[in-house]
Amino acid sequence: MYPLHAGQDRSPVLDIFVSYAHATDEPPFGLETGWVTTLVEELRKILRIKLGGSGAEIWKDHRLAANQDVTAELLDKLRNCRILVLVMSPGYLESEWCQRELANFLLSAQARRSRQNVFVLETEPSDRSRWPRALQD
């Protein structure tokens, strides 16, 4: 996961994109940050230790409110990332926007002829037959 140089067309510019339902990141009572935000910050620390330098570039959309339209910026970042970390939750399964993020990542990986690097983190055990078809295998 090394920084990419300008001018590299159609190459990933992000190392990791974190896809999650916003409800999953709501801070518990008495805390300032939610579970997904904490996960991302800890992952950044670990990758800085393992990779050196600034580690890996990780992006999660902390600016969009729940149910807000997926922006061109978000889709561009999603299409240009190496790895999708998907936080599987009941909210994720119900979210049309989360499904769109996954579909765009898979299509972009296929177009680049790169591996579809999707890592699923379950917040709680779920019925895998309800997961998007692409993740069931």
Secondary structure by P-SEA (a helix, b strand, c coil): cccccccccccccccbbbbcccccccccccccccaaaaaaaaaaaaaaaacccccccccccccccccccccaaaaaaaaccccccccccccccccaaaaaaaaaaaaaaaaaccccbbbbbbccccccccccccccc
